Amino acid sequence: TDEPAVVDGNIVSTAHYKDLGPWMKTALNLVEK
């Protein structure tokens, strides 16, 4: 996909290391829930 971060259940993934900022934000938001 062209999304910077993709969430599937408890898995957060990204296609490219250039998207690590949005990926980390998404991962932290998921953990805070």
Secondary structure, DSSP 8 states (H G I E B T S, - for coil): ---S-EEETTEEE-SSGGGHHHHHHHHHHHHH-
